[in-house]
Amino acid sequence: MLLLILTVVLIVALIGSIPKWPHSRSWGYFPSGGVGLILVILLVLYLLGRL
Protein backbone atom coordinates (compact mmCIF):
# COMPACT_ATOMS: atom_id res chain seq x y z
CA MET A 1 0.00 0.00 0.00
CA LEU A 2 2.84 2.40 0.87
CA LEU A 3 4.56 1.65 -2.44
CA LEU A 4 1.39 2.55 -4.35
CA ILE A 5 1.06 5.86 -2.50
CA LEU A 6 4.73 6.71 -3.13
CA THR A 7 4.35 5.87 -6.82
CA VAL A 8 1.31 8.11 -7.22
CA VAL A 9 3.00 10.99 -5.38
CA LEU A 10 6.13 10.68 -7.52
CA ILE A 11 4.15 10.63 -10.77
CA VAL A 12 2.24 13.74 -9.74
CA ALA A 13 5.51 15.44 -8.72
CA LEU A 14 7.15 14.56 -12.05
CA ILE A 15 4.23 15.98 -14.01
CA GLY A 16 4.16 19.11 -11.85
CA SER A 17 7.88 19.77 -12.21
CA ILE A 18 8.06 19.75 -16.02
CA PRO A 19 9.16 23.26 -17.10
CA LYS A 20 6.27 23.66 -19.53
CA TRP A 21 4.09 26.25 -17.87
CA PRO A 22 5.02 29.97 -17.92
CA HIS A 23 5.58 30.27 -14.17
CA SER A 24 8.18 27.50 -14.14
CA ARG A 25 10.15 28.11 -17.35
CA SER A 26 12.91 30.00 -15.57
CA TRP A 27 13.47 27.07 -13.19
CA GLY A 28 14.99 24.93 -15.95
CA TYR A 29 15.18 21.20 -15.36
CA PHE A 30 16.24 21.43 -11.72
CA PRO A 31 12.88 20.36 -10.16
CA SER A 32 12.41 17.38 -12.47
CA GLY A 33 16.03 16.38 -11.91
CA GLY A 34 15.49 16.41 -8.16
CA VAL A 35 12.35 14.33 -8.43
CA GLY A 36 14.16 11.96 -10.79
CA LEU A 37 16.94 11.54 -8.22
CA ILE A 38 14.37 10.68 -5.55
CA LEU A 39 12.79 8.18 -7.94
CA VAL A 40 16.15 6.49 -8.58
CA ILE A 41 16.88 6.28 -4.84
CA LEU A 42 13.46 4.71 -4.17
CA LEU A 43 13.96 2.26 -7.04
CA VAL A 44 17.33 1.16 -5.63
CA LEU A 45 15.84 0.77 -2.15
CA TYR A 46 12.97 -1.27 -3.59
CA LEU A 47 15.32 -3.55 -5.51
CA LEU A 48 17.45 -4.06 -2.41
CA GLY A 49 14.33 -5.00 -0.44
CA ARG A 50 14.57 -2.14 2.05
CA LEU A 51 11.32 -0.45 1.05
mmCIF entry with sequence, helices, sheets and N, C-alpha, C, O atoms, coordinates in Angstrom:
data_MODEL
# 
_entry.id   MODEL 
# 
_entity.id                         1 
_entity.type                       polymer 
_entity.pdbx_number_of_molecules   1 
# 
_entity_poly.entity_id                      1 
_entity_poly.type                           'polypeptide(L)' 
_entity_poly.nstd_linkage                   no 
_entity_poly.nstd_monomer                   no 
_entity_poly.pdbx_seq_one_letter_code       MLLLILTVVLIVALIGSIPKWPHSRSWGYFPSGGVGLILVILLVLYLLGRL 
_entity_poly.pdbx_seq_one_letter_code_can   MLLLILTVVLIVALIGSIPKWPHSRSWGYFPSGGVGLILVILLVLYLLGRL 
_entity_poly.pdbx_strand_id                 A 
# 
loop_
_entity_poly_seq.entity_id 
_entity_poly_seq.num 
_entity_poly_seq.mon_id 
_entity_poly_seq.hetero 
1 1  MET n 
1 2  LEU n 
1 3  LEU n 
1 4  LEU n 
1 5  ILE n 
1 6  LEU n 
1 7  THR n 
1 8  VAL n 
1 9  VAL n 
1 10 LEU n 
1 11 ILE n 
1 12 VAL n 
1 13 ALA n 
1 14 LEU n 
1 15 ILE n 
1 16 GLY n 
1 17 SER n 
1 18 ILE n 
1 19 PRO n 
1 20 LYS n 
1 21 TRP n 
1 22 PRO n 
1 23 HIS n 
1 24 SER n 
1 25 ARG n 
1 26 SER n 
1 27 TRP n 
1 28 GLY n 
1 29 TYR n 
1 30 PHE n 
1 31 PRO n 
1 32 SER n 
1 33 GLY n 
1 34 GLY n 
1 35 VAL n 
1 36 GLY n 
1 37 LEU n 
1 38 ILE n 
1 39 LEU n 
1 40 VAL n 
1 41 ILE n 
1 42 LEU n 
1 43 LEU n 
1 44 VAL n 
1 45 LEU n 
1 46 TYR n 
1 47 LEU n 
1 48 LEU n 
1 49 GLY n 
1 50 ARG n 
1 51 LEU n 
# 
_struct_asym.id          A 
_struct_asym.entity_id   1 
# 
loop_
_struct_conf.conf_type_id 
_struct_conf.id 
_struct_conf.pdbx_PDB_helix_id 
_struct_conf.beg_label_comp_id 
_struct_conf.beg_label_asym_id 
_struct_conf.beg_label_seq_id 
_struct_conf.pdbx_beg_PDB_ins_code 
_struct_conf.end_label_comp_id 
_struct_conf.end_label_asym_id 
_struct_conf.end_label_seq_id 
_struct_conf.pdbx_end_PDB_ins_code 
_struct_conf.beg_auth_comp_id 
_struct_conf.beg_auth_asym_id 
_struct_conf.beg_auth_seq_id 
_struct_conf.end_auth_comp_id 
_struct_conf.end_auth_asym_id 
_struct_conf.end_auth_seq_id 
_struct_conf.pdbx_PDB_helix_class 
_struct_conf.details 
_struct_conf.pdbx_PDB_helix_length 
HELX_P HELX_P1 AA1 LEU A 2  ? GLY A 16 ? LEU A 2  GLY A 16 1 ? 15 
HELX_P HELX_P2 AA2 PRO A 22 ? TRP A 27 ? PRO A 22 TRP A 27 5 ? 6  
HELX_P HELX_P3 AA3 PHE A 30 ? LEU A 48 ? PHE A 30 LEU A 48 1 ? 19 
# 
_struct_conf_type.id          HELX_P 
_struct_conf_type.criteria    ? 
_struct_conf_type.reference   ? 
# 
loop_
_atom_site.group_PDB 
_atom_site.id 
_atom_site.type_symbol 
_atom_site.label_atom_id 
_atom_site.label_alt_id 
_atom_site.label_comp_id 
_atom_site.label_asym_id 
_atom_site.label_entity_id 
_atom_site.label_seq_id 
_atom_site.pdbx_PDB_ins_code 
_atom_site.Cartn_x 
_atom_site.Cartn_y 
_atom_site.Cartn_z 
_atom_site.occupancy 
_atom_site.B_iso_or_equiv 
_atom_site.pdbx_formal_charge 
_atom_site.auth_seq_id 
_atom_site.auth_comp_id 
_atom_site.auth_asym_id 
_atom_site.auth_atom_id 
_atom_site.pdbx_PDB_model_num 
ATOM 1   N N  . MET A 1 1  ? 0.820  -1.189 0.000   1.00 0.00 ? 1  MET A N  1 
ATOM 2   C CA . MET A 1 1  ? 0.000  0.000  0.000   1.00 0.00 ? 1  MET A CA 1 
ATOM 3   C C  . MET A 1 1  ? 0.871  1.262  0.000   1.00 0.00 ? 1  MET A C  1 
ATOM 4   O O  . MET A 1 1  ? 0.578  2.225  -0.709  1.00 0.00 ? 1  MET A O  1 
ATOM 5   N N  . LEU A 1 2  ? 1.938  1.248  0.799   1.00 0.00 ? 2  LEU A N  1 
ATOM 6   C CA . LEU A 1 2  ? 2.837  2.396  0.872   1.00 0.00 ? 2  LEU A CA 1 
ATOM 7   C C  . LEU A 1 2  ? 3.530  2.619  -0.466  1.00 0.00 ? 2  LEU A C  1 
ATOM 8   O O  . LEU A 1 2  ? 3.727  3.760  -0.884  1.00 0.00 ? 2  LEU A O  1 
ATOM 9   N N  . LEU A 1 3  ? 3.897  1.538  -1.134  1.00 0.00 ? 3  LEU A N  1 
ATOM 10  C CA . LEU A 1 3  ? 4.559  1.649  -2.435  1.00 0.00 ? 3  LEU A CA 1 
ATOM 11  C C  . LEU A 1 3  ? 3.626  2.281  -3.464  1.00 0.00 ? 3  LEU A C  1 
ATOM 12  O O  . LEU A 1 3  ? 4.075  3.071  -4.294  1.00 0.00 ? 3  LEU A O  1 
ATOM 13  N N  . LEU A 1 4  ? 2.363  1.955  -3.425  1.00 0.00 ? 4  LEU A N  1 
ATOM 14  C CA . LEU A 1 4  ? 1.391  2.550  -4.346  1.00 0.00 ? 4  LEU A CA 1 
ATOM 15  C C  . LEU A 1 4  ? 1.244  4.049  -4.097  1.00 0.00 ? 4  LEU A C  1 
ATOM 16  O O  . LEU A 1 4  ? 1.187  4.836  -5.042  1.00 0.00 ? 4  LEU A O  1 
ATOM 17  N N  . ILE A 1 5  ? 1.182  4.438  -2.838  1.00 0.00 ? 5  ILE A N  1 
ATOM 18  C CA . ILE A 1 5  ? 1.063  5.863  -2.502  1.00 0.00 ? 5  ILE A CA 1 
ATOM 19  C C  . ILE A 1 5  ? 2.304  6.618  -2.947  1.00 0.00 ? 5  ILE A C  1 
ATOM 20  O O  . ILE A 1 5  ? 2.187  7.702  -3.517  1.00 0.00 ? 5  ILE A O  1 
ATOM 21  N N  . LEU A 1 6  ? 3.495  6.070  -2.701  1.00 0.00 ? 6  LEU A N  1 
ATOM 22  C CA . LEU A 1 6  ? 4.733  6.710  -3.132  1.00 0.00 ? 6  LEU A CA 1 
ATOM 23  C C  . LEU A 1 6  ? 4.801  6.839  -4.648  1.00 0.00 ? 6  LEU A C  1 
ATOM 24  O O  . LEU A 1 6  ? 5.264  7.857  -5.163  1.00 0.00 ? 6  LEU A O  1 
ATOM 25  N N  . THR A 1 7  ? 4.346  5.824  -5.359  1.00 0.00 ? 7  THR A N  1 
ATOM 26  C CA . THR A 1 7  ? 4.353  5.874  -6.821  1.00 0.00 ? 7  THR A CA 1 
ATOM 27  C C  . THR A 1 7  ? 3.437  6.976  -7.335  1.00 0.00 ? 7  THR A C  1 
ATOM 28  O O  . THR A 1 7  ? 3.821  7.730  -8.229  1.00 0.00 ? 7  THR A O  1 
ATOM 29  N N  . VAL A 1 8  ? 2.250  7.077  -6.792  1.00 0.00 ? 8  VAL A N  1 
ATOM 30  C CA . VAL A 1 8  ? 1.307  8.112  -7.223  1.00 0.00 ? 8  VAL A CA 1 
ATOM 31  C C  . VAL A 1 8  ? 1.860  9.504  -6.924  1.00 0.00 ? 8  VAL A C  1 
ATOM 32  O O  . VAL A 1 8  ? 1.768  10.399 -7.764  1.00 0.00 ? 8  VAL A O  1 
ATOM 33  N N  . VAL A 1 9  ? 2.431  9.692  -5.739  1.00 0.00 ? 9  VAL A N  1 
ATOM 34  C CA . VAL A 1 9  ? 3.000  10.990 -5.380  1.00 0.00 ? 9  VAL A CA 1 
ATOM 35  C C  . VAL A 1 9  ? 4.155  11.352 -6.306  1.00 0.00 ? 9  VAL A C  1 
ATOM 36  O O  . VAL A 1 9  ? 4.265  12.504 -6.724  1.00 0.00 ? 9  VAL A O  1 
ATOM 37  N N  . LEU A 1 10 ? 5.012  10.402 -6.630  1.00 0.00 ? 10 LEU A N  1 
ATOM 38  C CA . LEU A 1 10 ? 6.133  10.676 -7.521  1.00 0.00 ? 10 LEU A CA 1 
ATOM 39  C C  . LEU A 1 10 ? 5.682  11.005 -8.938  1.00 0.00 ? 10 LEU A C  1 
ATOM 40  O O  . LEU A 1 10 ? 6.269  11.873 -9.583  1.00 0.00 ? 10 LEU A O  1 
ATOM 41  N N  . ILE A 1 11 ? 4.658  10.332 -9.428  1.00 0.00 ? 11 ILE A N  1 
ATOM 42  C CA . ILE A 1 11 ? 4.151  10.625 -10.773 1.00 0.00 ? 11 ILE A CA 1 
ATOM 43  C C  . ILE A 1 11 ? 3.567  12.033 -10.816 1.00 0.00 ? 11 ILE A C  1 
ATOM 44  O O  . ILE A 1 11 ? 3.804  12.777 -11.767 1.00 0.00 ? 11 ILE A O  1 
ATOM 45  N N  . VAL A 1 12 ? 2.808  12.395 -9.791  1.00 0.00 ? 12 VAL A N  1 
ATOM 46  C CA . VAL A 1 12 ? 2.242  13.745 -9.741  1.00 0.00 ? 12 VAL A CA 1 
ATOM 47  C C  . VAL A 1 12 ? 3.356  14.787 -9.637  1.00 0.00 ? 12 VAL A C  1 
ATOM 48  O O  . VAL A 1 12 ? 3.273  15.841 -10.269 1.00 0.00 ? 12 VAL A O  1 
ATOM 49  N N  . ALA A 1 13 ? 4.391  14.508 -8.852  1.00 0.00 ? 13 ALA A N  1 
ATOM 50  C CA . ALA A 1 13 ? 5.509  15.442 -8.717  1.00 0.00 ? 13 ALA A CA 1 
ATOM 51  C C  . ALA A 1 13 ? 6.278  15.577 -10.027 1.00 0.00 ? 13 ALA A C  1 
ATOM 52  O O  . ALA A 1 13 ? 6.708  16.677 -10.374 1.00 0.00 ? 13 ALA A O  1 
ATOM 53  N N  . LEU A 1 14 ? 6.458  14.484 -10.757 1.00 0.00 ? 14 LEU A N  1 
ATOM 54  C CA . LEU A 1 14 ? 7.147  14.555 -12.049 1.00 0.00 ? 14 LEU A CA 1 
ATOM 55  C C  . LEU A 1 14 ? 6.358  15.388 -13.048 1.00 0.00 ? 14 LEU A C  1 
ATOM 56  O O  . LEU A 1 14 ? 6.935  16.196 -13.776 1.00 0.00 ? 14 LEU A O  1 
ATOM 57  N N  . ILE A 1 15 ? 5.057  15.199 -13.089 1.00 0.00 ? 15 ILE A N  1 
ATOM 58  C CA . ILE A 1 15 ? 4.225  15.978 -14.008 1.00 0.00 ? 15 ILE A CA 1 
ATOM 59  C C  . ILE A 1 15 ? 4.229  17.449 -13.612 1.00 0.00 ? 15 ILE A C  1 
ATOM 60  O O  . ILE A 1 15 ? 4.268  18.324 -14.476 1.00 0.00 ? 15 ILE A O  1 
ATOM 61  N N  . GLY A 1 16 ? 4.189  17.724 -12.324 1.00 0.00 ? 16 GLY A N  1 
ATOM 62  C CA . GLY A 1 16 ? 4.160  19.106 -11.849 1.00 0.00 ? 16 GLY A CA 1 
ATOM 63  C C  . GLY A 1 16 ? 5.476  19.837 -12.003 1.00 0.00 ? 16 GLY A C  1 
ATOM 64  O O  . GLY A 1 16 ? 5.499  21.067 -11.985 1.00 0.00 ? 16 GLY A O  1 
ATOM 65  N N  . SER A 1 17 ? 6.574  19.111 -12.155 1.00 0.00 ? 17 SER A N  1 
ATOM 66  C CA . SER A 1 17 ? 7.879  19.773 -12.213 1.00 0.00 ? 17 SER A CA 1 
ATOM 67  C C  . SER A 1 17 ? 8.396  19.943 -13.640 1.00 0.00 ? 17 SER A C  1 
ATOM 68  O O  . SER A 1 17 ? 9.506  20.441 -13.826 1.00 0.00 ? 17 SER A O  1 
ATOM 69  N N  . ILE A 1 18 ? 7.639  19.552 -14.633 1.00 0.00 ? 18 ILE A N  1 
ATOM 70  C CA . ILE A 1 18 ? 8.059  19.753 -16.021 1.00 0.00 ? 18 ILE A CA 1 
ATOM 71  C C  . ILE A 1 18 ? 8.020  21.244 -16.340 1.00 0.00 ? 18 ILE A C  1 
ATOM 72  O O  . ILE A 1 18 ? 6.992  21.889 -16.132 1.00 0.00 ? 18 ILE A O  1 
ATOM 73  N N  . PRO A 1 19 ? 9.125  21.806 -16.843 1.00 0.00 ? 19 PRO A N  1 
ATOM 74  C CA . PRO A 1 19 ? 9.158  23.257 -17.099 1.00 0.00 ? 19 PRO A CA 1 
ATOM 75  C C  . PRO A 1 19 ? 8.393  23.652 -18.361 1.00 0.00 ? 19 PRO A C  1 
ATOM 76  O O  . PRO A 1 19 ? 8.978  24.170 -19.312 1.00 0.00 ? 19 PRO A O  1 
ATOM 77  N N  . LYS A 1 20 ? 7.109  23.409 -18.364 1.00 0.00 ? 20 LYS A N  1 
ATOM 78  C CA . LYS A 1 20 ? 6.270  23.657 -19.532 1.00 0.00 ? 20 LYS A CA 1 
ATOM 79  C C  . LYS A 1 20 ? 5.417  24.900 -19.351 1.00 0.00 ? 20 LYS A C  1 
ATOM 80  O O  . LYS A 1 20 ? 5.156  25.625 -20.311 1.00 0.00 ? 20 LYS A O  1 
ATOM 81  N N  . TRP A 1 21 ? 4.989  25.145 -18.137 1.00 0.00 ? 21 TRP A N  1 
ATOM 82  C CA . TRP A 1 21 ? 4.095  26.251 -17.866 1.00 0.00 ? 21 TRP A CA 1 
ATOM 83  C C  . TRP A 1 21 ? 4.888  27.546 -17.690 1.00 0.00 ? 21 TRP A C  1 
ATOM 84  O O  . TRP A 1 21 ? 6.053  27.494 -17.296 1.00 0.00 ? 21 TRP A O  1 
ATOM 85  N N  . PRO A 1 22 ? 4.291  28.696 -17.968 1.00 0.00 ? 22 PRO A N  1 
ATOM 86  C CA . PRO A 1 22 ? 5.020  29.972 -17.920 1.00 0.00 ? 22 PRO A CA 1 
ATOM 87  C C  . PRO A 1 22 ? 5.661  30.289 -16.561 1.00 0.00 ? 22 PRO A C  1 
ATOM 88  O O  . PRO A 1 22 ? 6.746  30.869 -16.515 1.00 0.00 ? 22 PRO A O  1 
ATOM 89  N N  . HIS A 1 23 ? 5.015  29.922 -15.479 1.00 0.00 ? 23 HIS A N  1 
ATOM 90  C CA . HIS A 1 23 ? 5.578  30.274 -14.172 1.00 0.00 ? 23 HIS A CA 1 
ATOM 91  C C  . HIS A 1 23 ? 6.815  29.465 -13.820 1.00 0.00 ? 23 HIS A C  1 
ATOM 92  O O  . HIS A 1 23 ? 7.565  29.854 -12.924 1.00 0.00 ? 23 HIS A O  1 
ATOM 93  N N  . SER A 1 24 ? 7.048  28.349 -14.501 1.00 0.00 ? 24 SER A N  1 
ATOM 94  C CA . SER A 1 24 ? 8.178  27.498 -14.137 1.00 0.00 ? 24 SER A CA 1 
ATOM 95  C C  . SER A 1 24 ? 9.244  27.404 -15.231 1.00 0.00 ? 24 SER A C  1 
ATOM 96  O O  . SER A 1 24 ? 10.164 26.595 -15.107 1.00 0.00 ? 24 SER A O  1 
ATOM 97  N N  . ARG A 1 25 ? 9.152  28.192 -16.280 1.00 0.00 ? 25 ARG A N  1 
ATOM 98  C CA . ARG A 1 25 ? 10.150 28.108 -17.349 1.00 0.00 ? 25 ARG A CA 1 
ATOM 99  C C  . ARG A 1 25 ? 11.529 28.546 -16.900 1.00 0.00 ? 25 ARG A C  1 
ATOM 100 O O  . ARG A 1 25 ? 12.528 27.999 -17.366 1.00 0.00 ? 25 ARG A O  1 
ATOM 101 N N  . SER A 1 26 ? 11.609 29.518 -16.007 1.00 0.00 ? 26 SER A N  1 
ATOM 102 C CA . SER A 1 26 ? 12.912 29.999 -15.565 1.00 0.00 ? 26 SER A CA 1 
ATOM 103 C C  . SER A 1 26 ? 13.597 29.024 -14.604 1.00 0.00 ? 26 SER A C  1 
ATOM 104 O O  . SER A 1 26 ? 14.784 29.182 -14.318 1.00 0.00 ? 26 SER A O  1 
ATOM 105 N N  . TRP A 1 27 ? 12.886 28.037 -14.111 1.00 0.00 ? 27 TRP A N  1 
ATOM 106 C CA . TRP A 1 27 ? 13.473 27.068 -13.192 1.00 0.00 ? 27 TRP A CA 1 
ATOM 107 C C  . TRP A 1 27 ? 14.407 26.110 -13.913 1.00 0.00 ? 27 TRP A C  1 
ATOM 108 O O  . TRP A 1 27 ? 15.313 25.553 -13.294 1.00 0.00 ? 27 TRP A O  1 
ATOM 109 N N  . GLY A 1 28 ? 14.202 25.909 -15.206 1.00 0.00 ? 28 GLY A N  1 
ATOM 110 C CA . GLY A 1 28 ? 14.993 24.932 -15.948 1.00 0.00 ? 28 GLY A CA 1 
ATOM 111 C C  . GLY A 1 28 ? 14.556 23.519 -15.596 1.00 0.00 ? 28 GLY A C  1 
ATOM 112 O O  . GLY A 1 28 ? 13.389 23.275 -15.290 1.00 0.00 ? 28 GLY A O  1 
ATOM 113 N N  . TYR A 1 29 ? 15.496 22.603 -15.643 1.00 0.00 ? 29 TYR A N  1 
ATOM 114 C CA . TYR A 1 29 ? 15.179 21.200 -15.360 1.00 0.00 ? 29 TYR A CA 1 
ATOM 115 C C  . TYR A 1 29 ? 15.541 20.797 -13.939 1.00 0.00 ? 29 TYR A C  1 
ATOM 116 O O  . TYR A 1 29 ? 15.530 19.609 -13.619 1.00 0.00 ? 29 TYR A O  1 
ATOM 117 N N  . PHE A 1 30 ? 15.860 21.753 -13.087 1.00 0.00 ? 30 PHE A N  1 
ATOM 118 C CA . PHE A 1 30 ? 16.244 21.425 -11.715 1.00 0.00 ? 30 PHE A CA 1 
ATOM 119 C C  . PHE A 1 30 ? 15.158 20.671 -10.948 1.00 0.00 ? 30 PHE A C  1 
ATOM 120 O O  . PHE A 1 30 ? 15.477 19.651 -10.337 1.00 0.00 ? 30 PHE A O  1 
ATOM 121 N N  . PRO A 1 31 ? 13.891 21.107 -10.939 1.00 0.00 ? 31 PRO A N  1 
ATOM 122 C CA . PRO A 1 31 ? 12.883 20.361 -10.165 1.00 0.00 ? 31 PRO A CA 1 
ATOM 123 C C  . PRO A 1 31 ? 12.673 18.935 -10.662 1.00 0.00 ? 31 PRO A C  1 
ATOM 124 O O  . PRO A 1 31 ? 12.560 18.015 -9.852  1.00 0.00 ? 31 PRO A O  1 
ATOM 125 N N  . SER A 1 32 ? 12.620 18.735 -11.966 1.00 0.00 ? 32 SER A N  1 
ATOM 126 C CA . SER A 1 32 ? 12.410 17.379 -12.472 1.00 0.00 ? 32 SER A CA 1 
ATOM 127 C C  . SER A 1 32 ? 13.645 16.516 -12.233 1.00 0.00 ? 32 SER A C  1 
ATOM 128 O O  . SER A 1 32 ? 13.531 15.303 -12.057 1.00 0.00 ? 32 SER A O  1 
ATOM 129 N N  . GLY A 1 33 ? 14.817 17.132 -12.225 1.00 0.00 ? 33 GLY A N  1 
ATOM 130 C CA . GLY A 1 33 ? 16.033 16.384 -11.914 1.00 0.00 ? 33 GLY A CA 1 
ATOM 131 C C  . GLY A 1 33 ? 16.045 15.930 -10.468 1.00 0.00 ? 33 GLY A C  1 
ATOM 132 O O  . GLY A 1 33 ? 16.477 14.817 -10.165 1.00 0.00 ? 33 GLY A O  1 
ATOM 133 N N  . GLY A 1 34 ? 15.572 16.787 -9.574  1.00 0.00 ? 34 GLY A N  1 
ATOM 134 C CA . GLY A 1 34 ? 15.494 16.412 -8.163  1.00 0.00 ? 34 GLY A CA 1 
ATOM 135 C C  . GLY A 1 34 ? 14.493 15.296 -7.922  1.00 0.00 ? 34 GLY A C  1 
ATOM 136 O O  . GLY A 1 34 ? 14.755 14.373 -7.151  1.00 0.00 ? 34 GLY A O  1 
ATOM 137 N N  . VAL A 1 35 ? 13.365 15.382 -8.573  1.00 0.00 ? 35 VAL A N  1 
ATOM 138 C CA . VAL A 1 35 ? 12.349 14.332 -8.435  1.00 0.00 ? 35 VAL A CA 1 
ATOM 139 C C  . VAL A 1 35 ? 12.858 13.038 -9.063  1.00 0.00 ? 35 VAL A C  1 
ATOM 140 O O  . VAL A 1 35 ? 12.602 11.953 -8.542  1.00 0.00 ? 35 VAL A O  1 
ATOM 141 N N  . GLY A 1 36 ? 13.572 13.146 -10.171 1.00 0.00 ? 36 GLY A N  1 
ATOM 142 C CA . GLY A 1 36 ? 14.165 11.962 -10.795 1.00 0.00 ? 36 GLY A CA 1 
ATOM 143 C C  . GLY A 1 36 ? 15.178 11.292 -9.887  1.00 0.00 ? 36 GLY A C  1 
ATOM 144 O O  . GLY A 1 36 ? 15.249 10.064 -9.832  1.00 0.00 ? 36 GLY A O  1 
ATOM 145 N N  . LEU A 1 37 ? 15.968 12.093 -9.172  1.00 0.00 ? 37 LEU A N  1 
ATOM 146 C CA . LEU A 1 37 ? 16.935 11.542 -8.225  1.00 0.00 ? 37 LEU A CA 1 
ATOM 147 C C  . LEU A 1 37 ? 16.229 10.793 -7.104  1.00 0.00 ? 37 LEU A C  1 
ATOM 148 O O  . LEU A 1 37 ? 16.663 9.710  -6.712  1.00 0.00 ? 37 LEU A O  1 
ATOM 149 N N  . ILE A 1 38 ? 15.151 11.357 -6.590  1.00 0.00 ? 38 ILE A N  1 
ATOM 150 C CA . ILE A 1 38 ? 14.372 10.679 -5.547  1.00 0.00 ? 38 ILE A CA 1 
ATOM 151 C C  . ILE A 1 38 ? 13.795 9.369  -6.084  1.00 0.00 ? 38 ILE A C  1 
ATOM 152 O O  . ILE A 1 38 ? 13.776 8.359  -5.380  1.00 0.00 ? 38 ILE A O  1 
ATOM 153 N N  . LEU A 1 39 ? 13.330 9.388  -7.319  1.00 0.00 ? 39 LEU A N  1 
ATOM 154 C CA . LEU A 1 39 ? 12.791 8.181  -7.942  1.00 0.00 ? 39 LEU A CA 1 
ATOM 155 C C  . LEU A 1 39 ? 13.854 7.100  -8.066  1.00 0.00 ? 39 LEU A C  1 
ATOM 156 O O  . LEU A 1 39 ? 13.572 5.931  -7.801  1.00 0.00 ? 39 LEU A O  1 
ATOM 157 N N  . VAL A 1 40 ? 15.058 7.460  -8.460  1.00 0.00 ? 40 VAL A N  1 
ATOM 158 C CA . VAL A 1 40 ? 16.152 6.492  -8.580  1.00 0.00 ? 40 VAL A CA 1 
ATOM 159 C C  . VAL A 1 40 ? 16.515 5.922  -7.215  1.00 0.00 ? 40 VAL A C  1 
ATOM 160 O O  . VAL A 1 40 ? 16.747 4.719  -7.094  1.00 0.00 ? 40 VAL A O  1 
ATOM 161 N N  . ILE A 1 41 ? 16.568 6.758  -6.191  1.00 0.00 ? 41 ILE A N  1 
ATOM 162 C CA . ILE A 1 41 ? 16.875 6.279  -4.840  1.00 0.00 ? 41 ILE A CA 1 
ATOM 163 C C  . ILE A 1 41 ? 15.815 5.304  -4.355  1.00 0.00 ? 41 ILE A C  1 
ATOM 164 O O  . ILE A 1 41 ? 16.141 4.264  -3.782  1.00 0.00 ? 41 ILE A O  1 
ATOM 165 N N  . LEU A 1 42 ? 14.538 5.636  -4.583  1.00 0.00 ? 42 LEU A N  1 
ATOM 166 C CA . LEU A 1 42 ? 13.463 4.714  -4.174  1.00 0.00 ? 42 LEU A CA 1 
ATOM 167 C C  . LEU A 1 42 ? 13.504 3.411  -4.960  1.00 0.00 ? 42 LEU A C  1 
ATOM 168 O O  . LEU A 1 42 ? 13.212 2.349  -4.410  1.00 0.00 ? 42 LEU A O  1 
ATOM 169 N N  . LEU A 1 43 ? 13.859 3.478  -6.232  1.00 0.00 ? 43 LEU A N  1 
ATOM 170 C CA . LEU A 1 43 ? 13.964 2.263  -7.041  1.00 0.00 ? 43 LEU A CA 1 
ATOM 171 C C  . LEU A 1 43 ? 15.083 1.364  -6.523  1.00 0.00 ? 43 LEU A C  1 
ATOM 172 O O  . LEU A 1 43 ? 14.914 0.148  -6.438  1.00 0.00 ? 43 LEU A O  1 
ATOM 173 N N  . VAL A 1 44 ? 16.211 1.952  -6.182  1.00 0.00 ? 44 VAL A N  1 
ATOM 174 C CA . VAL A 1 44 ? 17.327 1.165  -5.630  1.00 0.00 ? 44 VAL A CA 1 
ATOM 175 C C  . VAL A 1 44 ? 16.936 0.544  -4.297  1.00 0.00 ? 44 VAL A C  1 
ATOM 176 O O  . VAL A 1 44 ? 17.221 -0.628 -4.051  1.00 0.00 ? 44 VAL A O  1 
ATOM 177 N N  . LEU A 1 45 ? 16.284 1.320  -3.433  1.00 0.00 ? 45 LEU A N  1 
ATOM 178 C CA . LEU A 1 45 ? 15.836 0.775  -2.148  1.00 0.00 ? 45 LEU A CA 1 
ATOM 179 C C  . LEU A 1 45 ? 14.840 -0.358 -2.342  1.00 0.00 ? 45 LEU A C  1 
ATOM 180 O O  . LEU A 1 45 ? 14.874 -1.350 -1.614  1.00 0.00 ? 45 LEU A O  1 
ATOM 181 N N  . TYR A 1 46 ? 13.960 -0.216 -3.313  1.00 0.00 ? 46 TYR A N  1 
ATOM 182 C CA . TYR A 1 46 ? 12.971 -1.270 -3.589  1.00 0.00 ? 46 TYR A CA 1 
ATOM 183 C C  . TYR A 1 46 ? 13.653 -2.539 -4.087  1.00 0.00 ? 46 TYR A C  1 
ATOM 184 O O  . TYR A 1 46 ? 13.300 -3.643 -3.672  1.00 0.00 ? 46 TYR A O  1 
ATOM 185 N N  . LEU A 1 47 ? 14.629 -2.381 -4.976  1.00 0.00 ? 47 LEU A N  1 
ATOM 186 C CA . LEU A 1 47 ? 15.325 -3.546 -5.512  1.00 0.00 ? 47 LEU A CA 1 
ATOM 187 C C  . LEU A 1 47 ? 16.180 -4.235 -4.447  1.00 0.00 ? 47 LEU A C  1 
ATOM 188 O O  . LEU A 1 47 ? 16.383 -5.448 -4.507  1.00 0.00 ? 47 LEU A O  1 
ATOM 189 N N  . LEU A 1 48 ? 16.677 -3.479 -3.483  1.00 0.00 ? 48 LEU A N  1 
ATOM 190 C CA . LEU A 1 48 ? 17.449 -4.056 -2.407  1.00 0.00 ? 48 LEU A CA 1 
ATOM 191 C C  . LEU A 1 48 ? 16.565 -4.667 -1.311  1.00 0.00 ? 48 LEU A C  1 
ATOM 192 O O  . LEU A 1 48 ? 17.061 -5.331 -0.401  1.00 0.00 ? 48 LEU A O  1 
ATOM 193 N N  . GLY A 1 49 ? 15.267 -4.436 -1.410  1.00 0.00 ? 49 GLY A N  1 
ATOM 194 C CA . GLY A 1 49 ? 14.335 -5.003 -0.437  1.00 0.00 ? 49 GLY A CA 1 
ATOM 195 C C  . GLY A 1 49 ? 14.222 -4.204 0.844   1.00 0.00 ? 49 GLY A C  1 
ATOM 196 O O  . GLY A 1 49 ? 13.759 -4.740 1.851   1.00 0.00 ? 49 GLY A O  1 
ATOM 197 N N  . ARG A 1 50 ? 14.625 -2.951 0.845   1.00 0.00 ? 50 ARG A N  1 
ATOM 198 C CA . ARG A 1 50 ? 14.574 -2.137 2.046   1.00 0.00 ? 50 ARG A CA 1 
ATOM 199 C C  . ARG A 1 50 ? 13.345 -1.235 2.096   1.00 0.00 ? 50 ARG A C  1 
ATOM 200 O O  . ARG A 1 50 ? 13.170 -0.482 3.053   1.00 0.00 ? 50 ARG A O  1 
ATOM 201 N N  . LEU A 1 51 ? 12.506 -1.305 1.088   1.00 0.00 ? 51 LEU A N  1 
ATOM 202 C CA . LEU A 1 51 ? 11.317 -0.445 1.054   1.00 0.00 ? 51 LEU A CA 1 
ATOM 203 C C  . LEU A 1 51 ? 10.081 -1.295 1.165   1.00 0.00 ? 51 LEU A C  1 
ATOM 204 O O  . LEU A 1 51 ? 8.968  -0.769 1.157   1.00 0.00 ? 51 LEU A O  1 
# 
